[in-house]
Amino acid sequence: MTTSAEFSVTLEKLTYGGDALGRMEDGRAVFVPFALPGDTVRVRAVDERRGHVRAELLEVLTPSPHRITPRCRHFTVCGGCHYQHLDYPAQLAAKTDILREQLQRLGGVAEPPLQPMVPSPRAWNYRNHVQFHLTGEGALAYAAHQPTPQAPLTFIPITECHLPEEMLNDLWPNLQFDPGLGIERVSLRAGTAGETMLILESEETPALEIEAALSVVHLRDGESLVLAGEDAITLQVHGRPFRVSAASFFQVNTLMAEKMVTYLLERLSPSASATLLDVYCGVGLFSAFFAPRVRRLVGIEISPAACEDFVLNLDEFENVELYEGAAEDILPGLSDSVDLAIVDPPRAGLDRRALDALLARGPRRIAYVSCDPSTLGRDTARLTAAGYRLVEVTPFDLFPQTYHIESISIFDRG
């Protein structure tokens, strides 16, 4: 077969990353973006390897029974959404199957103790934070879908998006930027009380005329400069306010953040005599709810902005300690044992040094908050090899319409 060859294939399942997988007559796997299990499709090969072929969808010959009409005109061109053509219950089932397969293949868990996926109360308009790039003409744009991993990254101007919260969708189409400002990224954040923040990232502070009633912050190398309004927004979770500054991370789906907090409180069952370690603690989302329930809480966070927010968000508690730095640098220096641990690492998962130092603290129960099932699988294998037992895995659908999978895994010692 040569690249650009056309052929038909029936697809079997979705894979992590959003592609549908089928088999060619010679047994090789074929990966097709924007196709679905049960589809029979006509495709064109765009990247051929020894063991697999990547193809682009040309025509759906026989549709899957779960195929629906996408809501957005940019679907299949924009790289942000992957499942708009799949009904929501089927999205949840597909993500659960992918998580199971990753735990089996990478984690070595023959029968993962998977719980039903917790659906998002909103399948649309759930994001409190949205990021854009600018085209050369100053139009707001998203990264385009890349047909192959080697394809250059390009950006497409957009006229609609159905993932941001309504207040952000009312705002962003009215933003106008002159060409040549040198702005690398434009972000918008929405607070619970209706406040909005515009975040600009560039090497030089741009000259702007600000007419809307919103906060504007310029970021450069993690340093922030307030151009208008406030330097932070407030997000509420279970009625508790959290200060979130421009450079700090916070879960983009506020309603699902509440469900995750509730789950952690139930599964960790903190006691008044316990010491809890919150690694990658951010602005203190989880710590704030555990601090009044434990004897001592220790947070670790690398972001200076998030650390400043953490201190303000948990200022009322006297039993809280915060260490600023990388987990792999801070954890080995902690000598005390801990009873409970929450880890919420980035997509790369737990650094091996951080994992080893965590194990040395000997927590009886670990809650692992994951945003990447492949690194979760890898770290599950490491934890079980160290004597921990995987008790339960619960996926949370923080990112409807996309392939991203959030989950919380509970590990017990011995």
C-alpha positions, 0 to 999 in steps of 0.5 A: 500500500502507498500513502494516499491509497483509498480503502474501506474498513469496519472499525472496532473500538475507540483508542486513547487519543480519539481515533477509531481502530480497525483491522486491514486484510493483512492484519495491520491496525488502522487508526481513523480520527472522527470515526466510530466503532461500528462504522464502515468507512472509506478512508485514505492512508496518510501515514503508513508504518510497519505495524499500522496505518493512519488514515483520514476519513473520506466517507461513512458508508454504514454509520454506527448506531451511536453516531449523531450530528455534531453540534459545531461547524468546526468539528473535524477541522478543529483539534479540540473536540473528538467525540461530538459525533458520538452520543453522550452515554456512548462517550462515557462507555468508550472512555471507561473501556479505554481506561480499563484497557490501559490499566490492564495493558500498562498496569498489569491489572487483569480485572481493574476494579472500575466503578461507573463513570461519573457523568458531567452535569453539563455535556456542553458549556462546562469550561470555566477557562478557555485558551485561544491563539491569534492568527496573523490577522488578529483573529481568535483561533484554535489549534487545527486537527493534525492528520499525522503526528509529524504534521506542522501545528497550524491554527484556524480562526473560529466563529463558535465553540460549545465548550466554554461557559455561557458567560465566556461565550457571550464575551469572546466573539466580541474581543478584537485584536490588532494584527502584529501585537505579538500575543502568543496566547489569549485566555479567558476565565469565568468566576462563580460570581460572574466576573471574567478575566482576560489573560494575555501571554507575550514577550512584550506587554501589548498596548490595548484599549480596554472597553469591557468590564473585565480584568486583564492580566499580562503573563510573561515567564510566570510573572503577572502584570495587572492591566485592568481590574483584579489579579484573580477570580473567585471560584466556588466549590461546595460554597467555599470560595477559592482565589485563582490568580492568572497563572494558577491551575484550577479544574476547568469543570467546576461542577465536576470538581465538586463531585471529586471533592465529595468522592475523596472525602468519602473514600479517604475517611480522614480522622482527627488524628491523621496526617494527610499529604497533598502532592501537586496541591495547586491552589488548595482545592482538596486541601481546603476540605481536608484541613478541618478534618485532620491533625496535620496537612502538608501540601507540595506545589511547584507553581509560585502563583498557586502557592500564593493562592494556597496560602490565602485560600487556607489562611484560617487553618493553623495545622497546614504546611506548604512546601514550594518546589517540585515533588521529586525535590521536596518529598525526599526531604520529608522525614515524618510518616503520613497516614493519607496521601492525595497525588494529582500529577500532570499528564506525565504522571509521578516522577520516579523519585517522587513515587519512591519518596512517597512510598517511604512515607508509608501512607496507608491509603493513596488517592491518585487523581489522574488526567492520563490513563497511560501514565496512570497504568504505568504508576499503578504497576509501580505502586502494586509492585511496592505492595499497594493494592488497587481498591477502586478506580472511578472515572470522572468525565471532566471533559465531555466531547473530548478523549480526555479521561480524568479518574481517581484511583484508591490504593491501600497498603498491604 
